[in-house]
Amino acid sequence: MSDGFNTTAVVVTVLLLATTFVATYFASRRTKTSAEFWTAGGGMTGRKNGTAIAGDFLSSASLLGYAGLAYLYGMDGIVYAIFACGIFLMVMFLIAEKLRNLGRFTFADALATRLRSGPVRIVSAVSTLFICIFYLLAQMVAGGVLMEALAGIDFSWGVVIAAVLMLTYVLFGGMLATTWLQIIKAVALMTVVALLVILVLVRIDPNPLNIIEQAISQSAFGDHYLATGNSFKGPWNIISMAVAVTLSAVGLPHVLMRFFTVPDAIEARKSAIWAISLIGGFNVLIAFLGISARAALGTGGEEIAGKGGNLALPALTVWLGGGDGFASDLLLALVVAVSIATLLAVSAGLVLSASSAVAHDLWAKTFHRPEREEMAVGRIAAVALVIVTVGATLAIGGTQNVTFLATLATSTAASANFPVLIMTLLWRRMRTLGAVVGALSGLLTALALILTGPLVWPSLAPLLSDSLSTTAPFPLAFPILLSVPAGFLGCIVGSYLSREPTDDAAFDELQVRALTGAGLDKTKTLAH
């Protein structure tokens, strides 16, 4: 790892990004309508879309964070990675096909099928902006820190460069360019991870069980390294983490949006299957690399791996390359390049999702403006969103807890969107007021519990009053066990308080359309 300008890392990163810019150029020539801008014309195959979903979901936090968790805490990191694999099982069995059959550009389209369009689109847009901004903050902070630590670029310039590159994909190529960025990045990421696993087996031991034994002997936890509880204290923290990770994708707007890029429910199901396979394989390998880093770096590796273990994988990469020298620099450059590509891919998806909420849900559908204005409004919204996010990122700097920001995004997604989406699809009594109250109940409960939880309260309490205890009032790092039920309860209470008349015909029509795709645009064809 370099303290100065890393020429090799910059060259490899530029070459990888040049490939994505070629894809963006061709995508821009094919992006003429709002449908092409938001959903790539709805013509992606399940295989391509599933690979893009994997690219969208496998963030810098996945690459560096899962390896760091496994390096530091052993089984806890493995458990985290395993539960992340189960996310798209929930998506596939609960909503993938139904969402594709009901929506057009955003998940609010599905809600508006049976509920009053204006209120549900407004509350969906608010939750989408909250989620995307917090997630984007996490990506920008991670990107600035990554470029500063591994490529020698100043944090502020790293954030600005990442923002400009990300905007290029969104403004010129829309969803098609973003999709190909995610596909290229996913393939590059998995190739680099597979290469590192092969080098681990060659340099440390060809038997993975022996590597695990070495990691146990090098860990301060000893035999407990492969037991849970090293990081997650108590069973309720483990359960809340598992539920949070599993439910997060069911409410993440930029992930849900990807199911509108395929022509029908069959391809949506294939997308989920491909995503499960690729994400599952990646997570297993990255957790293994974290354990391998423990075996290779030993007990003295914590200083190299950095706080939270986020630099364990780059440190392992340097070790595999033999320390100083071109081989080590090249391997590290590959990790830097795919990490930066990962950051840009995820960020582009977030910006596209947030701008679609403004342009489609608010401008076109709520304010009833012409559809031809959507793309222009979406581009303006994207620029404004990125400017705000960059300003906020530079204000908080690179010392902000990235895990907190990511937790805030995933927790609010699961709490605000998941209950509303499920109740709209499955509960006959659901009303518009129920959707509004449910989304706000889940969102506000999640925010309140995160602020009073162990991730934030110890730092927040002294700022509020010197007399406040730094012991968190809410003991769980993830608020899901309370905030998701609060969202469901809000849906129920709001629906029963609503004076909106019962419309059984609308619910029956939704069920038929969700299962059969009746009314779906049949003119869309697969882009092979």
PEMO-V797912 format. One record per backbone hydrogen bond with DSSP energy under -1.0 kcal/mol. CO is the residue of the C=O (numbers start at 1). NH is the residue of the N-H. If there is no record, write none. Layout:
# PEMO-V797912
CO_NH ; CO_NH
This chain:
# PEMO-V797912
5_7 ; 6_10 ; 7_11 ; 8_12 ; 9_13 ; 10_14 ; 11_15 ; 12_16 ; 13_17 ; 14_18 ; 15_19 ; 16_20 ; 17_21 ; 18_22 ; 19_23 ; 20_24 ; 21_25 ; 22_26 ; 23_27 ; 24_28 ; 25_29 ; 27_30 ; 33_37 ; 34_38 ; 35_39 ; 35_41 ; 36_40 ; 37_175 ; 39_42 ; 43_527 ; 45_49 ; 46_50 ; 47_51 ; 48_52 ; 49_53 ; 50_54 ; 51_55 ; 52_56 ; 53_57 ; 54_58 ; 57_59 ; 59_63 ; 60_64 ; 61_65 ; 62_66 ; 64_68 ; 65_69 ; 66_70 ; 67_71 ; 68_72 ; 69_73 ; 70_74 ; 73_76 ; 74_78 ; 75_79 ; 76_80 ; 77_81 ; 78_82 ; 79_83 ; 80_84 ; 86_90 ; 87_91 ; 88_92 ; 89_93 ; 90_94 ; 91_95 ; 91_96 ; 95_99 ; 96_100 ; 97_101 ; 98_102 ; 99_103 ; 106_109 ; 107_111 ; 108_112 ; 111_114 ; 111_115 ; 116_120 ; 117_121 ; 118_122 ; 119_123 ; 120_124 ; 121_125 ; 122_126 ; 123_127 ; 124_128 ; 125_129 ; 126_130 ; 127_131 ; 128_132 ; 129_133 ; 130_134 ; 131_135 ; 132_136 ; 133_137 ; 134_138 ; 135_139 ; 136_140 ; 137_141 ; 138_142 ; 139_143 ; 140_144 ; 141_145 ; 142_146 ; 143_147 ; 144_148 ; 145_149 ; 146_150 ; 147_151 ; 147_153 ; 151_6 ; 154_158 ; 155_159 ; 156_160 ; 157_161 ; 158_162 ; 159_163 ; 160_164 ; 161_165 ; 162_166 ; 163_167 ; 164_168 ; 165_169 ; 166_170 ; 167_171 ; 168_172 ; 169_173 ; 170_174 ; 173_177 ; 174_178 ; 175_179 ; 176_180 ; 177_181 ; 178_182 ; 179_183 ; 180_184 ; 181_185 ; 182_186 ; 183_187 ; 184_188 ; 185_189 ; 186_190 ; 187_191 ; 188_192 ; 189_193 ; 190_194 ; 191_195 ; 192_196 ; 193_197 ; 194_198 ; 195_199 ; 196_200 ; 197_201 ; 198_202 ; 199_203 ; 200_204 ; 200_205 ; 207_211 ; 208_212 ; 209_213 ; 210_214 ; 211_215 ; 212_216 ; 213_217 ; 214_218 ; 219_222 ; 221_224 ; 222_225 ; 223_226 ; 224_227 ; 225_75 ; 234_238 ; 235_239 ; 236_240 ; 237_241 ; 238_242 ; 239_243 ; 240_244 ; 241_245 ; 242_246 ; 243_247 ; 244_248 ; 248_251 ; 252_256 ; 253_257 ; 256_259 ; 257_260 ; 258_261 ; 261_44 ; 264_268 ; 265_269 ; 266_270 ; 267_271 ; 268_272 ; 269_273 ; 270_274 ; 271_275 ; 272_276 ; 273_277 ; 274_278 ; 275_279 ; 276_280 ; 277_281 ; 278_282 ; 279_283 ; 280_284 ; 281_285 ; 282_286 ; 283_287 ; 284_288 ; 285_289 ; 286_290 ; 287_291 ; 288_292 ; 289_293 ; 290_294 ; 291_295 ; 292_296 ; 293_297 ; 294_298 ; 298_301 ; 301_305 ; 302_306 ; 305_311 ; 306_309 ; 309_312 ; 311_315 ; 312_316 ; 313_317 ; 314_318 ; 315_319 ; 316_320 ; 317_321 ; 318_323 ; 319_322 ; 325_329 ; 326_330 ; 327_331 ; 328_332 ; 329_333 ; 330_334 ; 331_335 ; 332_336 ; 333_337 ; 334_338 ; 335_339 ; 336_340 ; 337_341 ; 338_342 ; 339_343 ; 340_344 ; 341_345 ; 342_346 ; 343_347 ; 344_348 ; 345_349 ; 346_350 ; 347_351 ; 348_352 ; 349_353 ; 350_354 ; 351_355 ; 352_356 ; 353_357 ; 354_358 ; 355_359 ; 356_360 ; 356_361 ; 357_362 ; 358_363 ; 359_364 ; 360_365 ; 362_367 ; 363_369 ; 370_373 ; 371_374 ; 373_377 ; 374_378 ; 375_379 ; 376_380 ; 377_381 ; 378_382 ; 379_383 ; 380_384 ; 381_385 ; 382_386 ; 383_387 ; 384_388 ; 385_389 ; 386_390 ; 387_391 ; 388_392 ; 389_393 ; 390_394 ; 391_395 ; 392_396 ; 393_397 ; 401_405 ; 402_406 ; 403_407 ; 404_408 ; 405_409 ; 406_410 ; 407_411 ; 408_412 ; 409_413 ; 410_414 ; 411_415 ; 412_416 ; 413_417 ; 413_418 ; 417_421 ; 418_422 ; 419_423 ; 420_424 ; 421_425 ; 422_426 ; 423_427 ; 427_430 ; 431_435 ; 432_436 ; 433_437 ; 434_438 ; 435_439 ; 436_440 ; 437_441 ; 438_442 ; 439_443 ; 440_444 ; 441_445 ; 442_446 ; 443_447 ; 444_448 ; 445_449 ; 446_450 ; 447_451 ; 448_452 ; 450_453 ; 452_474 ; 453_457 ; 456_459 ; 456_460 ; 457_461 ; 460_464 ; 461_465 ; 465_468 ; 479_482 ; 479_483 ; 480_484 ; 482_486 ; 483_487 ; 484_488 ; 485_489 ; 486_490 ; 487_491 ; 488_492 ; 489_493 ; 490_494 ; 491_495 ; 492_496 ; 493_497 ; 503_507 ; 504_508 ; 505_509 ; 506_510 ; 507_511 ; 508_512 ; 509_513 ; 510_514 ; 511_515 ; 512_516 ; 513_517 ; 517_520 ; 526_528
